[in-house]
């Protein structure tokens, strides 16, 4: 099962969705602003990947900047970060593609192709 978390006004999300559609990939579409990933799911992603916590945040987003998270994220535990991210989908790096517990943040065609064909 493939789950695609997106924000319908995000141009990168639109590109990723168009790519999935053009490839004939079936997926569950989740509007991450209305239904952000749960804290537990984000924590699992963090456990399964060795990415820095900052990578999960939409660092170019208005909410991230207004909340002054730039200075706070580096001091957060994974649990604290997952809690913060699960409270507001606008804070999360997007789009997110998840398949069988593997996750991709952002959109790179090569990475999407590798994941969906795996």
Phi and psi restraints in degrees (range 20) as a CNS / XPLOR table:
assign (resid 1 and name C) (resid 2 and name N)
       (resid 2 and name CA) (resid 2 and name C) 1.0 -108.1 20.0 2
assign (resid 2 and name N) (resid 2 and name CA)
       (resid 2 and name C) (resid 3 and name N) 1.0 131.7 20.0 2
assign (resid 2 and name C) (resid 3 and name N)
       (resid 3 and name CA) (resid 3 and name C) 1.0 -117.0 20.0 2
assign (resid 3 and name N) (resid 3 and name CA)
       (resid 3 and name C) (resid 4 and name N) 1.0 132.6 20.0 2
assign (resid 3 and name C) (resid 4 and name N)
       (resid 4 and name CA) (resid 4 and name C) 1.0 -119.4 20.0 2
assign (resid 4 and name N) (resid 4 and name CA)
       (resid 4 and name C) (resid 5 and name N) 1.0 110.6 20.0 2
assign (resid 4 and name C) (resid 5 and name N)
       (resid 5 and name CA) (resid 5 and name C) 1.0 -92.7 20.0 2
assign (resid 5 and name N) (resid 5 and name CA)
       (resid 5 and name C) (resid 6 and name N) 1.0 128.4 20.0 2
assign (resid 5 and name C) (resid 6 and name N)
       (resid 6 and name CA) (resid 6 and name C) 1.0 -146.6 20.0 2
assign (resid 6 and name N) (resid 6 and name CA)
       (resid 6 and name C) (resid 7 and name N) 1.0 169.7 20.0 2
assign (resid 6 and name C) (resid 7 and name N)
       (resid 7 and name CA) (resid 7 and name C) 1.0 -122.8 20.0 2
assign (resid 7 and name N) (resid 7 and name CA)
       (resid 7 and name C) (resid 8 and name N) 1.0 120.5 20.0 2
assign (resid 7 and name C) (resid 8 and name N)
       (resid 8 and name CA) (resid 8 and name C) 1.0 -62.0 20.0 2
assign (resid 8 and name N) (resid 8 and name CA)
       (resid 8 and name C) (resid 9 and name N) 1.0 -16.6 20.0 2
assign (resid 8 and name C) (resid 9 and name N)
       (resid 9 and name CA) (resid 9 and name C) 1.0 -96.7 20.0 2
assign (resid 9 and name N) (resid 9 and name CA)
       (resid 9 and name C) (resid 10 and name N) 1.0 -1.7 20.0 2
assign (resid 9 and name C) (resid 10 and name N)
       (resid 10 and name CA) (resid 10 and name C) 1.0 -86.1 20.0 2
assign (resid 10 and name N) (resid 10 and name CA)
       (resid 10 and name C) (resid 11 and name N) 1.0 123.5 20.0 2
assign (resid 10 and name C) (resid 11 and name N)
       (resid 11 and name CA) (resid 11 and name C) 1.0 -65.5 20.0 2
assign (resid 11 and name N) (resid 11 and name CA)
       (resid 11 and name C) (resid 12 and name N) 1.0 -36.9 20.0 2
assign (resid 11 and name C) (resid 12 and name N)
       (resid 12 and name CA) (resid 12 and name C) 1.0 -66.2 20.0 2
assign (resid 12 and name N) (resid 12 and name CA)
       (resid 12 and name C) (resid 13 and name N) 1.0 -39.3 20.0 2
assign (resid 12 and name C) (resid 13 and name N)
       (resid 13 and name CA) (resid 13 and name C) 1.0 -62.7 20.0 2
assign (resid 13 and name N) (resid 13 and name CA)
       (resid 13 and name C) (resid 14 and name N) 1.0 -41.0 20.0 2
assign (resid 13 and name C) (resid 14 and name N)
       (resid 14 and name CA) (resid 14 and name C) 1.0 -63.2 20.0 2
assign (resid 14 and name N) (resid 14 and name CA)
       (resid 14 and name C) (resid 15 and name N) 1.0 -40.1 20.0 2
assign (resid 14 and name C) (resid 15 and name N)
       (resid 15 and name CA) (resid 15 and name C) 1.0 -64.0 20.0 2
assign (resid 15 and name N) (resid 15 and name CA)
       (resid 15 and name C) (resid 16 and name N) 1.0 -44.1 20.0 2
assign (resid 15 and name C) (resid 16 and name N)
       (resid 16 and name CA) (resid 16 and name C) 1.0 -64.7 20.0 2
assign (resid 16 and name N) (resid 16 and name CA)
       (resid 16 and name C) (resid 17 and name N) 1.0 -42.5 20.0 2
assign (resid 16 and name C) (resid 17 and name N)
       (resid 17 and name CA) (resid 17 and name C) 1.0 -63.6 20.0 2
assign (resid 17 and name N) (resid 17 and name CA)
       (resid 17 and name C) (resid 18 and name N) 1.0 -43.1 20.0 2
assign (resid 17 and name C) (resid 18 and name N)
       (resid 18 and name CA) (resid 18 and name C) 1.0 -61.4 20.0 2
assign (resid 18 and name N) (resid 18 and name CA)
       (resid 18 and name C) (resid 19 and name N) 1.0 -40.4 20.0 2
assign (resid 18 and name C) (resid 19 and name N)
       (resid 19 and name CA) (resid 19 and name C) 1.0 -62.4 20.0 2
assign (resid 19 and name N) (resid 19 and name CA)
       (resid 19 and name C) (resid 20 and name N) 1.0 -47.3 20.0 2
assign (resid 19 and name C) (resid 20 and name N)
       (resid 20 and name CA) (resid 20 and name C) 1.0 -58.7 20.0 2
assign (resid 20 and name N) (resid 20 and name CA)
       (resid 20 and name C) (resid 21 and name N) 1.0 -45.4 20.0 2
assign (resid 20 and name C) (resid 21 and name N)
       (resid 21 and name CA) (resid 21 and name C) 1.0 -63.5 20.0 2
assign (resid 21 and name N) (resid 21 and name CA)
       (resid 21 and name C) (resid 22 and name N) 1.0 -43.5 20.0 2
assign (resid 21 and name C) (resid 22 and name N)
       (resid 22 and name CA) (resid 22 and name C) 1.0 -65.2 20.0 2
assign (resid 22 and name N) (resid 22 and name CA)
       (resid 22 and name C) (resid 23 and name N) 1.0 -27.6 20.0 2
assign (resid 22 and name C) (resid 23 and name N)
       (resid 23 and name CA) (resid 23 and name C) 1.0 -84.4 20.0 2
assign (resid 23 and name N) (resid 23 and name CA)
       (resid 23 and name C) (resid 24 and name N) 1.0 -6.9 20.0 2
assign (resid 23 and name C) (resid 24 and name N)
       (resid 24 and name CA) (resid 24 and name C) 1.0 72.9 20.0 2
assign (resid 24 and name N) (resid 24 and name CA)
       (resid 24 and name C) (resid 25 and name N) 1.0 25.8 20.0 2
assign (resid 24 and name C) (resid 25 and name N)
       (resid 25 and name CA) (resid 25 and name C) 1.0 -81.3 20.0 2
assign (resid 25 and name N) (resid 25 and name CA)
       (resid 25 and name C) (resid 26 and name N) 1.0 131.2 20.0 2
assign (resid 25 and name C) (resid 26 and name N)
       (resid 26 and name CA) (resid 26 and name C) 1.0 -92.8 20.0 2
assign (resid 26 and name N) (resid 26 and name CA)
       (resid 26 and name C) (resid 27 and name N) 1.0 141.9 20.0 2
assign (resid 26 and name C) (resid 27 and name N)
       (resid 27 and name CA) (resid 27 and name C) 1.0 -156.5 20.0 2
assign (resid 27 and name N) (resid 27 and name CA)
       (resid 27 and name C) (resid 28 and name N) 1.0 161.0 20.0 2
assign (resid 27 and name C) (resid 28 and name N)
       (resid 28 and name CA) (resid 28 and name C) 1.0 -92.1 20.0 2
assign (resid 28 and name N) (resid 28 and name CA)
       (resid 28 and name C) (resid 29 and name N) 1.0 124.7 20.0 2
assign (resid 28 and name C) (resid 29 and name N)
       (resid 29 and name CA) (resid 29 and name C) 1.0 -94.2 20.0 2
assign (resid 29 and name N) (resid 29 and name CA)
       (resid 29 and name C) (resid 30 and name N) 1.0 126.7 20.0 2
assign (resid 29 and name C) (resid 30 and name N)
       (resid 30 and name CA) (resid 30 and name C) 1.0 -125.0 20.0 2
assign (resid 30 and name N) (resid 30 and name CA)
       (resid 30 and name C) (resid 31 and name N) 1.0 122.3 20.0 2
assign (resid 30 and name C) (resid 31 and name N)
       (resid 31 and name CA) (resid 31 and name C) 1.0 -78.0 20.0 2
assign (resid 31 and name N) (resid 31 and name CA)
       (resid 31 and name C) (resid 32 and name N) 1.0 106.1 20.0 2
assign (resid 31 and name C) (resid 32 and name N)
       (resid 32 and name CA) (resid 32 and name C) 1.0 -70.1 20.0 2
assign (resid 32 and name N) (resid 32 and name CA)
       (resid 32 and name C) (resid 33 and name N) 1.0 -14.5 20.0 2
assign (resid 32 and name C) (resid 33 and name N)
       (resid 33 and name CA) (resid 33 and name C) 1.0 -76.1 20.0 2
assign (resid 33 and name N) (resid 33 and name CA)
       (resid 33 and name C) (resid 34 and name N) 1.0 -39.4 20.0 2
assign (resid 33 and name C) (resid 34 and name N)
       (resid 34 and name CA) (resid 34 and name C) 1.0 -81.1 20.0 2
assign (resid 34 and name N) (resid 34 and name CA)
       (resid 34 and name C) (resid 35 and name N) 1.0 -35.7 20.0 2
assign (resid 34 and name C) (resid 35 and name N)
       (resid 35 and name CA) (resid 35 and name C) 1.0 -135.3 20.0 2
assign (resid 35 and name N) (resid 35 and name CA)
       (resid 35 and name C) (resid 36 and name N) 1.0 76.7 20.0 2
assign (resid 35 and name C) (resid 36 and name N)
       (resid 36 and name CA) (resid 36 and name C) 1.0 -67.7 20.0 2
assign (resid 36 and name N) (resid 36 and name CA)
       (resid 36 and name C) (resid 37 and name N) 1.0 156.7 20.0 2
assign (resid 36 and name C) (resid 37 and name N)
       (resid 37 and name CA) (resid 37 and name C) 1.0 -57.7 20.0 2
assign (resid 37 and name N) (resid 37 and name CA)
       (resid 37 and name C) (resid 38 and name N) 1.0 149.5 20.0 2
assign (resid 37 and name C) (resid 38 and name N)
       (resid 38 and name CA) (resid 38 and name C) 1.0 -72.5 20.0 2
assign (resid 38 and name N) (resid 38 and name CA)
       (resid 38 and name C) (resid 39 and name N) 1.0 161.2 20.0 2
assign (resid 38 and name C) (resid 39 and name N)
       (resid 39 and name CA) (resid 39 and name C) 1.0 -58.7 20.0 2
assign (resid 39 and name N) (resid 39 and name CA)
       (resid 39 and name C) (resid 40 and name N) 1.0 -42.0 20.0 2
assign (resid 39 and name C) (resid 40 and name N)
       (resid 40 and name CA) (resid 40 and name C) 1.0 -62.5 20.0 2
assign (resid 40 and name N) (resid 40 and name CA)
       (resid 40 and name C) (resid 41 and name N) 1.0 -41.8 20.0 2
assign (resid 40 and name C) (resid 41 and name N)
       (resid 41 and name CA) (resid 41 and name C) 1.0 -66.8 20.0 2
assign (resid 41 and name N) (resid 41 and name CA)
       (resid 41 and name C) (resid 42 and name N) 1.0 -43.5 20.0 2
assign (resid 41 and name C) (resid 42 and name N)
       (resid 42 and name CA) (resid 42 and name C) 1.0 -63.2 20.0 2
assign (resid 42 and name N) (resid 42 and name CA)
       (resid 42 and name C) (resid 43 and name N) 1.0 -40.7 20.0 2
assign (resid 42 and name C) (resid 43 and name N)
       (resid 43 and name CA) (resid 43 and name C) 1.0 -60.8 20.0 2
assign (resid 43 and name N) (resid 43 and name CA)
       (resid 43 and name C) (resid 44 and name N) 1.0 -40.6 20.0 2
assign (resid 43 and name C) (resid 44 and name N)
       (resid 44 and name CA) (resid 44 and name C) 1.0 -62.9 20.0 2
assign (resid 44 and name N) (resid 44 and name CA)
       (resid 44 and name C) (resid 45 and name N) 1.0 -44.1 20.0 2
assign (resid 44 and name C) (resid 45 and name N)
       (resid 45 and name CA) (resid 45 and name C) 1.0 -58.5 20.0 2
assign (resid 45 and name N) (resid 45 and name CA)
       (resid 45 and name C) (resid 46 and name N) 1.0 -41.7 20.0 2
assign (resid 45 and name C) (resid 46 and name N)
       (resid 46 and name CA) (resid 46 and name C) 1.0 -66.3 20.0 2
assign (resid 46 and name N) (resid 46 and name CA)
       (resid 46 and name C) (resid 47 and name N) 1.0 -38.4 20.0 2
assign (resid 46 and name C) (resid 47 and name N)
       (resid 47 and name CA) (resid 47 and name C) 1.0 -66.6 20.0 2
assign (resid 47 and name N) (resid 47 and name CA)
       (resid 47 and name C) (resid 48 and name N) 1.0 -38.6 20.0 2
assign (resid 47 and name C) (resid 48 and name N)
       (resid 48 and name CA) (resid 48 and name C) 1.0 -80.7 20.0 2
assign (resid 48 and name N) (resid 48 and name CA)
       (resid 48 and name C) (resid 49 and name N) 1.0 -14.9 20.0 2
assign (resid 48 and name C) (resid 49 and name N)
       (resid 49 and name CA) (resid 49 and name C) 1.0 -124.0 20.0 2
assign (resid 49 and name N) (resid 49 and name CA)
       (resid 49 and name C) (resid 50 and name N) 1.0 149.7 20.0 2
assign (resid 49 and name C) (resid 50 and name N)
       (resid 50 and name CA) (resid 50 and name C) 1.0 -99.3 20.0 2
assign (resid 50 and name N) (resid 50 and name CA)
       (resid 50 and name C) (resid 51 and name N) 1.0 27.6 20.0 2
assign (resid 50 and name C) (resid 51 and name N)
       (resid 51 and name CA) (resid 51 and name C) 1.0 -76.2 20.0 2
assign (resid 51 and name N) (resid 51 and name CA)
       (resid 51 and name C) (resid 52 and name N) 1.0 149.5 20.0 2
assign (resid 51 and name C) (resid 52 and name N)
       (resid 52 and name CA) (resid 52 and name C) 1.0 -65.6 20.0 2
assign (resid 52 and name N) (resid 52 and name CA)
       (resid 52 and name C) (resid 53 and name N) 1.0 150.2 20.0 2
assign (resid 52 and name C) (resid 53 and name N)
       (resid 53 and name CA) (resid 53 and name C) 1.0 -55.2 20.0 2
assign (resid 53 and name N) (resid 53 and name CA)
       (resid 53 and name C) (resid 54 and name N) 1.0 -37.8 20.0 2
assign (resid 53 and name C) (resid 54 and name N)
       (resid 54 and name CA) (resid 54 and name C) 1.0 -55.5 20.0 2
assign (resid 54 and name N) (resid 54 and name CA)
       (resid 54 and name C) (resid 55 and name N) 1.0 -29.9 20.0 2
assign (resid 54 and name C) (resid 55 and name N)
       (resid 55 and name CA) (resid 55 and name C) 1.0 -63.3 20.0 2
assign (resid 55 and name N) (resid 55 and name CA)
       (resid 55 and name C) (resid 56 and name N) 1.0 -24.9 20.0 2
assign (resid 55 and name C) (resid 56 and name N)
       (resid 56 and name CA) (resid 56 and name C) 1.0 -79.5 20.0 2
assign (resid 56 and name N) (resid 56 and name CA)
       (resid 56 and name C) (resid 57 and name N) 1.0 -14.6 20.0 2
assign (resid 56 and name C) (resid 57 and name N)
       (resid 57 and name CA) (resid 57 and name C) 1.0 -92.5 20.0 2
assign (resid 57 and name N) (resid 57 and name CA)
       (resid 57 and name C) (resid 58 and name N) 1.0 144.6 20.0 2
assign (resid 57 and name C) (resid 58 and name N)
       (resid 58 and name CA) (resid 58 and name C) 1.0 -81.0 20.0 2
assign (resid 58 and name N) (resid 58 and name CA)
       (resid 58 and name C) (resid 59 and name N) 1.0 82.1 20.0 2
assign (resid 58 and name C) (resid 59 and name N)
       (resid 59 and name CA) (resid 59 and name C) 1.0 -67.9 20.0 2
assign (resid 59 and name N) (resid 59 and name CA)
       (resid 59 and name C) (resid 60 and name N) 1.0 -16.7 20.0 2
assign (resid 59 and name C) (resid 60 and name N)
       (resid 60 and name CA) (resid 60 and name C) 1.0 -94.2 20.0 2
assign (resid 60 and name N) (resid 60 and name CA)
       (resid 60 and name C) (resid 61 and name N) 1.0 1.0 20.0 2
assign (resid 60 and name C) (resid 61 and name N)
       (resid 61 and name CA) (resid 61 and name C) 1.0 -79.1 20.0 2
assign (resid 61 and name N) (resid 61 and name CA)
       (resid 61 and name C) (resid 62 and name N) 1.0 151.1 20.0 2
assign (resid 61 and name C) (resid 62 and name N)
       (resid 62 and name CA) (resid 62 and name C) 1.0 -61.2 20.0 2
assign (resid 62 and name N) (resid 62 and name CA)
       (resid 62 and name C) (resid 63 and name N) 1.0 -44.9 20.0 2
assign (resid 62 and name C) (resid 63 and name N)
       (resid 63 and name CA) (resid 63 and name C) 1.0 -62.8 20.0 2
assign (resid 63 and name N) (resid 63 and name CA)
       (resid 63 and name C) (resid 64 and name N) 1.0 -40.4 20.0 2
assign (resid 63 and name C) (resid 64 and name N)
       (resid 64 and name CA) (resid 64 and name C) 1.0 -59.4 20.0 2
assign (resid 64 and name N) (resid 64 and name CA)
       (resid 64 and name C) (resid 65 and name N) 1.0 -46.9 20.0 2
assign (resid 64 and name C) (resid 65 and name N)
       (resid 65 and name CA) (resid 65 and name C) 1.0 -67.8 20.0 2
assign (resid 65 and name N) (resid 65 and name CA)
       (resid 65 and name C) (resid 66 and name N) 1.0 -45.9 20.0 2
assign (resid 65 and name C) (resid 66 and name N)
       (resid 66 and name CA) (resid 66 and name C) 1.0 -63.6 20.0 2
assign (resid 66 and name N) (resid 66 and name CA)
       (resid 66 and name C) (resid 67 and name N) 1.0 -32.8 20.0 2
assign (resid 66 and name C) (resid 67 and name N)
       (resid 67 and name CA) (resid 67 and name C) 1.0 -81.7 20.0 2
assign (resid 67 and name N) (resid 67 and name CA)
       (resid 67 and name C) (resid 68 and name N) 1.0 -3.3 20.0 2
assign (resid 67 and name C) (resid 68 and name N)
       (resid 68 and name CA) (resid 68 and name C) 1.0 64.8 20.0 2
assign (resid 68 and name N) (resid 68 and name CA)
       (resid 68 and name C) (resid 69 and name N) 1.0 31.7 20.0 2
assign (resid 68 and name C) (resid 69 and name N)
       (resid 69 and name CA) (resid 69 and name C) 1.0 -72.9 20.0 2
assign (resid 69 and name N) (resid 69 and name CA)
       (resid 69 and name C) (resid 70 and name N) 1.0 -17.5 20.0 2
assign (resid 69 and name C) (resid 70 and name N)
       (resid 70 and name CA) (resid 70 and name C) 1.0 -52.1 20.0 2
assign (resid 70 and name N) (resid 70 and name CA)
       (resid 70 and name C) (resid 71 and name N) 1.0 -43.4 20.0 2
assign (resid 70 and name C) (resid 71 and name N)
       (resid 71 and name CA) (resid 71 and name C) 1.0 -84.2 20.0 2
assign (resid 71 and name N) (resid 71 and name CA)
       (resid 71 and name C) (resid 72 and name N) 1.0 -18.4 20.0 2
assign (resid 71 and name C) (resid 72 and name N)
       (resid 72 and name CA) (resid 72 and name C) 1.0 -92.6 20.0 2
assign (resid 72 and name N) (resid 72 and name CA)
       (resid 72 and name C) (resid 73 and name N) 1.0 -32.9 20.0 2
assign (resid 72 and name C) (resid 73 and name N)
       (resid 73 and name CA) (resid 73 and name C) 1.0 -58.3 20.0 2
assign (resid 73 and name N) (resid 73 and name CA)
       (resid 73 and name C) (resid 74 and name N) 1.0 -40.2 20.0 2
assign (resid 73 and name C) (resid 74 and name N)
       (resid 74 and name CA) (resid 74 and name C) 1.0 -63.8 20.0 2
assign (resid 74 and name N) (resid 74 and name CA)
       (resid 74 and name C) (resid 75 and name N) 1.0 -19.0 20.0 2
assign (resid 74 and name C) (resid 75 and name N)
       (resid 75 and name CA) (resid 75 and name C) 1.0 -100.7 20.0 2
assign (resid 75 and name N) (resid 75 and name CA)
       (resid 75 and name C) (resid 76 and name N) 1.0 -5.9 20.0 2
assign (resid 75 and name C) (resid 76 and name N)
       (resid 76 and name CA) (resid 76 and name C) 1.0 -78.9 20.0 2
assign (resid 76 and name N) (resid 76 and name CA)
       (resid 76 and name C) (resid 77 and name N) 1.0 145.5 20.0 2
assign (resid 76 and name C) (resid 77 and name N)
       (resid 77 and name CA) (resid 77 and name C) 1.0 -78.6 20.0 2
assign (resid 77 and name N) (resid 77 and name CA)
       (resid 77 and name C) (resid 78 and name N) 1.0 166.4 20.0 2
assign (resid 77 and name C) (resid 78 and name N)
       (resid 78 and name CA) (resid 78 and name C) 1.0 -60.1 20.0 2
assign (resid 78 and name N) (resid 78 and name CA)
       (resid 78 and name C) (resid 79 and name N) 1.0 -39.6 20.0 2
assign (resid 78 and name C) (resid 79 and name N)
       (resid 79 and name CA) (resid 79 and name C) 1.0 -64.3 20.0 2
assign (resid 79 and name N) (resid 79 and name CA)
       (resid 79 and name C) (resid 80 and name N) 1.0 -44.4 20.0 2
assign (resid 79 and name C) (resid 80 and name N)
       (resid 80 and name CA) (resid 80 and name C) 1.0 -64.0 20.0 2
assign (resid 80 and name N) (resid 80 and name CA)
       (resid 80 and name C) (resid 81 and name N) 1.0 -42.9 20.0 2
assign (resid 80 and name C) (resid 81 and name N)
       (resid 81 and name CA) (resid 81 and name C) 1.0 -65.3 20.0 2
assign (resid 81 and name N) (resid 81 and name CA)
       (resid 81 and name C) (resid 82 and name N) 1.0 -45.1 20.0 2
assign (resid 81 and name C) (resid 82 and name N)
       (resid 82 and name CA) (resid 82 and name C) 1.0 -61.6 20.0 2
assign (resid 82 and name N) (resid 82 and name CA)
       (resid 82 and name C) (resid 83 and name N) 1.0 -38.9 20.0 2
assign (resid 82 and name C) (resid 83 and name N)
       (resid 83 and name CA) (resid 83 and name C) 1.0 -62.7 20.0 2
assign (resid 83 and name N) (resid 83 and name CA)
       (resid 83 and name C) (resid 84 and name N) 1.0 -47.4 20.0 2
assign (resid 83 and name C) (resid 84 and name N)
       (resid 84 and name CA) (resid 84 and name C) 1.0 -62.0 20.0 2
assign (resid 84 and name N) (resid 84 and name CA)
       (resid 84 and name C) (resid 85 and name N) 1.0 -45.8 20.0 2
assign (resid 84 and name C) (resid 85 and name N)
       (resid 85 and name CA) (resid 85 and name C) 1.0 -64.3 20.0 2
assign (resid 85 and name N) (resid 85 and name CA)
       (resid 85 and name C) (resid 86 and name N) 1.0 -39.4 20.0 2
assign (resid 85 and name C) (resid 86 and name N)
       (resid 86 and name CA) (resid 86 and name C) 1.0 -70.3 20.0 2
assign (resid 86 and name N) (resid 86 and name CA)
       (resid 86 and name C) (resid 87 and name N) 1.0 -16.6 20.0 2
assign (resid 86 and name C) (resid 87 and name N)
       (resid 87 and name CA) (resid 87 and name C) 1.0 -81.2 20.0 2
assign (resid 87 and name N) (resid 87 and name CA)
       (resid 87 and name C) (resid 88 and name N) 1.0 -22.8 20.0 2
assign (resid 87 and name C) (resid 88 and name N)
       (resid 88 and name CA) (resid 88 and name C) 1.0 -153.1 20.0 2
assign (resid 88 and name N) (resid 88 and name CA)
       (resid 88 and name C) (resid 89 and name N) 1.0 111.0 20.0 2
assign (resid 88 and name C) (resid 89 and name N)
       (resid 89 and name CA) (resid 89 and name C) 1.0 -60.5 20.0 2
assign (resid 89 and name N) (resid 89 and name CA)
       (resid 89 and name C) (resid 90 and name N) 1.0 -21.0 20.0 2
assign (resid 89 and name C) (resid 90 and name N)
       (resid 90 and name CA) (resid 90 and name C) 1.0 -69.2 20.0 2
assign (resid 90 and name N) (resid 90 and name CA)
       (resid 90 and name C) (resid 91 and name N) 1.0 -16.3 20.0 2
assign (resid 90 and name C) (resid 91 and name N)
       (resid 91 and name CA) (resid 91 and name C) 1.0 -83.3 20.0 2
assign (resid 91 and name N) (resid 91 and name CA)
       (resid 91 and name C) (resid 92 and name N) 1.0 -15.5 20.0 2
assign (resid 91 and name C) (resid 92 and name N)
       (resid 92 and name CA) (resid 92 and name C) 1.0 -89.2 20.0 2
assign (resid 92 and name N) (resid 92 and name CA)
       (resid 92 and name C) (resid 93 and name N) 1.0 137.1 20.0 2
assign (resid 92 and name C) (resid 93 and name N)
       (resid 93 and name CA) (resid 93 and name C) 1.0 -58.3 20.0 2
assign (resid 93 and name N) (resid 93 and name CA)
       (resid 93 and name C) (resid 94 and name N) 1.0 134.4 20.0 2
assign (resid 93 and name C) (resid 94 and name N)
       (resid 94 and name CA) (resid 94 and name C) 1.0 -137.9 20.0 2
assign (resid 94 and name N) (resid 94 and name CA)
       (resid 94 and name C) (resid 95 and name N) 1.0 162.0 20.0 2
assign (resid 94 and name C) (resid 95 and name N)
       (resid 95 and name CA) (resid 95 and name C) 1.0 -74.3 20.0 2
assign (resid 95 and name N) (resid 95 and name CA)
       (resid 95 and name C) (resid 96 and name N) 1.0 171.1 20.0 2
assign (resid 95 and name C) (resid 96 and name N)
       (resid 96 and name CA) (resid 96 and name C) 1.0 -121.6 20.0 2
assign (resid 96 and name N) (resid 96 and name CA)
       (resid 96 and name C) (resid 97 and name N) 1.0 130.2 20.0 2
assign (resid 96 and name C) (resid 97 and name N)
       (resid 97 and name CA) (resid 97 and name C) 1.0 -117.2 20.0 2
assign (resid 97 and name N) (resid 97 and name CA)
       (resid 97 and name C) (resid 98 and name N) 1.0 124.9 20.0 2
assign (resid 97 and name C) (resid 98 and name N)
       (resid 98 and name CA) (resid 98 and name C) 1.0 -124.6 20.0 2
assign (resid 98 and name N) (resid 98 and name CA)
       (resid 98 and name C) (resid 99 and name N) 1.0 132.0 20.0 2
assign (resid 98 and name C) (resid 99 and name N)
       (resid 99 and name CA) (resid 99 and name C) 1.0 -142.3 20.0 2
assign (resid 99 and name N) (resid 99 and name CA)
       (resid 99 and name C) (resid 100 and name N) 1.0 121.7 20.0 2
assign (resid 99 and name C) (resid 100 and name N)
       (resid 100 and name CA) (resid 100 and name C) 1.0 50.0 20.0 2
assign (resid 100 and name N) (resid 100 and name CA)
       (resid 100 and name C) (resid 101 and name N) 1.0 42.4 20.0 2
assign (resid 100 and name C) (resid 101 and name N)
       (resid 101 and name CA) (resid 101 and name C) 1.0 85.1 20.0 2
assign (resid 101 and name N) (resid 101 and name CA)
       (resid 101 and name C) (resid 102 and name N) 1.0 -12.0 20.0 2
assign (resid 101 and name C) (resid 102 and name N)
       (resid 102 and name CA) (resid 102 and name C) 1.0 -88.3 20.0 2
assign (resid 102 and name N) (resid 102 and name CA)
       (resid 102 and name C) (resid 103 and name N) 1.0 144.9 20.0 2
assign (resid 102 and name C) (resid 103 and name N)
       (resid 103 and name CA) (resid 103 and name C) 1.0 -135.4 20.0 2
assign (resid 103 and name N) (resid 103 and name CA)
       (resid 103 and name C) (resid 104 and name N) 1.0 144.7 20.0 2
assign (resid 103 and name C) (resid 104 and name N)
       (resid 104 and name CA) (resid 104 and name C) 1.0 -123.7 20.0 2
assign (resid 104 and name N) (resid 104 and name CA)
       (resid 104 and name C) (resid 105 and name N) 1.0 138.4 20.0 2
assign (resid 104 and name C) (resid 105 and name N)
       (resid 105 and name CA) (resid 105 and name C) 1.0 -111.4 20.0 2
assign (resid 105 and name N) (resid 105 and name CA)
       (resid 105 and name C) (resid 106 and name N) 1.0 134.3 20.0 2
assign (resid 105 and name C) (resid 106 and name N)
       (resid 106 and name CA) (resid 106 and name C) 1.0 82.6 20.0 2
assign (resid 106 and name N) (resid 106 and name CA)
       (resid 106 and name C) (resid 107 and name N) 1.0 -171.5 20.0 2
assign (resid 106 and name C) (resid 107 and name N)
       (resid 107 and name CA) (resid 107 and name C) 1.0 -132.7 20.0 2
assign (resid 107 and name N) (resid 107 and name CA)
       (resid 107 and name C) (resid 108 and name N) 1.0 117.4 20.0 2
assign (resid 107 and name C) (resid 108 and name N)
       (resid 108 and name CA) (resid 108 and name C) 1.0 -132.4 20.0 2
assign (resid 108 and name N) (resid 108 and name CA)
       (resid 108 and name C) (resid 109 and name N) 1.0 119.0 20.0 2
assign (resid 108 and name C) (resid 109 and name N)
       (resid 109 and name CA) (resid 109 and name C) 1.0 -52.7 20.0 2
assign (resid 109 and name N) (resid 109 and name CA)
       (resid 109 and name C) (resid 110 and name N) 1.0 -43.4 20.0 2
assign (resid 109 and name C) (resid 110 and name N)
       (resid 110 and name CA) (resid 110 and name C) 1.0 -62.2 20.0 2
assign (resid 110 and name N) (resid 110 and name CA)
       (resid 110 and name C) (resid 111 and name N) 1.0 -41.4 20.0 2
assign (resid 110 and name C) (resid 111 and name N)
       (resid 111 and name CA) (resid 111 and name C) 1.0 -68.0 20.0 2
assign (resid 111 and name N) (resid 111 and name CA)
       (resid 111 and name C) (resid 112 and name N) 1.0 -41.4 20.0 2
assign (resid 111 and name C) (resid 112 and name N)
       (resid 112 and name CA) (resid 112 and name C) 1.0 -61.3 20.0 2
assign (resid 112 and name N) (resid 112 and name CA)
       (resid 112 and name C) (resid 113 and name N) 1.0 -45.1 20.0 2
assign (resid 112 and name C) (resid 113 and name N)
       (resid 113 and name CA) (resid 113 and name C) 1.0 -60.9 20.0 2
assign (resid 113 and name N) (resid 113 and name CA)
       (resid 113 and name C) (resid 114 and name N) 1.0 -43.4 20.0 2
assign (resid 113 and name C) (resid 114 and name N)
       (resid 114 and name CA) (resid 114 and name C) 1.0 -63.4 20.0 2
assign (resid 114 and name N) (resid 114 and name CA)
       (resid 114 and name C) (resid 115 and name N) 1.0 -41.8 20.0 2
assign (resid 114 and name C) (resid 115 and name N)
       (resid 115 and name CA) (resid 115 and name C) 1.0 -70.4 20.0 2
assign (resid 115 and name N) (resid 115 and name CA)
       (resid 115 and name C) (resid 116 and name N) 1.0 -47.3 20.0 2
assign (resid 115 and name C) (resid 116 and name N)
       (resid 116 and name CA) (resid 116 and name C) 1.0 -71.3 20.0 2
assign (resid 116 and name N) (resid 116 and name CA)
       (resid 116 and name C) (resid 117 and name N) 1.0 -24.6 20.0 2
assign (resid 116 and name C) (resid 117 and name N)
       (resid 117 and name CA) (resid 117 and name C) 1.0 -94.7 20.0 2
assign (resid 117 and name N) (resid 117 and name CA)
       (resid 117 and name C) (resid 118 and name N) 1.0 2.5 20.0 2
